[in-house]
Amino acid sequence: MGAIALPRATAAGGAPAKTRLHYLDWLRVISILAVFLVHVSDVFNTVTFEIKNAEQSLAITIVQGFAFPWGMPLFFLIAGAGSYFALRHRSAGAFTRERTLRLLVPFLTGTLLLGPIQIYLSWQHRIATGVTAQSLGQFVAERFLQIGPKWFGAIGYHMWFLGYLFAFSLLALPIFLWLRSEAGRRFVVRLAAFCEHRGGILIFVVPLVIVRLLLQPFFPVQHDWADFVAYGLFFILGFLLYTDQRFTVAIRRDWGILLAVLLLTSLAYGYLAMSLGFDLEKRPATFPAFLVWALIMIAGWCGTSLMLFVGMRFLDFTNRGLRYSLDVLLPFFVLHQPVIIVLAYFVVQWSIGLLPKMLILGVSSFAITLALVQFVIKRVPVLRILFGMKPAEIEPQAQPALAP
């Protein structure tokens, strides 16, 4: 058997090595804005959240449910892509130091400074609405006694995302380095050759489905090991997609297939979930329950890949708005949920309709969060470091650590 040619890995579509893929930046910004909207609407959906409005909307829950399979995976996929670009001009040690400053430091800042506010208001709201009769000490102790990766969310609330990203950056680094080796490149070439076949990009649903079905029965709780490993796979796949241009070429070519499979699996997952009264945190024990999780993972891969296509097709440009958004994105993420929870604690007590409450909460929390970033965080050097920003004089050169 002849030797395999090993072409130099390039960015999507054969872009020159130094070209910045602006569509990844846009997807990061859009995804963070989407998470902001989700956290605002979480106050009014029918799913458990820290602060809940008395009047709740099933329609909001259904809309969120459609995006559930691919919403968070998209974050990790793009974060993995960012790691690929970062490692093109950083050593493993420099990569680890940069991820520590950009991920671990803001995780600790958000957890230690802002976590207590969320814990206290969440406990007060539960006491007032009769959800719990625990003392504050019992409520805190229950959260801190979590074991495993769900501890990131138990103590940090939305900061679990940064905790996961930091852990993935360290755990996946040997894999990333191997993919850059001779043996790793042979593996990439063979996989990319398979994806040259029509629909070949769907091969990546196989490890995602297997991992979820194997782990979900043992770790059904959100943010536990099943979620951790599944999101970690999306992170690694995000890196892998940019090691050979044929992967992204396949996504461009097969976007219609991805869309069709996404719609079919989403409809099937939604129908089964509603007919079964499906609970995401209930241990799957029947074939229909396992089927729902398989459909979720297939929809997750198709949805994330399709969003990459949308980015490549429509969003590969830059402007002042994008540059500003990238500068403030990380501190905005750290601050947005505590601001939402503080405001929601009072807004849900008002005697007005659901829609006016949601509009007031969304507009006011967005304005306050952005104002805190613009007029406080950006102007205090130590706060810039604590919230994951770079020093003011340094312009970002590589794909940023937080993704999207």
Order of alpha helices (4+ residues) and beta strands (2+ residues): alpha-alpha-alpha-alpha-alpha-alpha-alpha-alpha-alpha-alpha-alpha-alpha-alpha-alpha-alpha-alpha-alpha-alpha
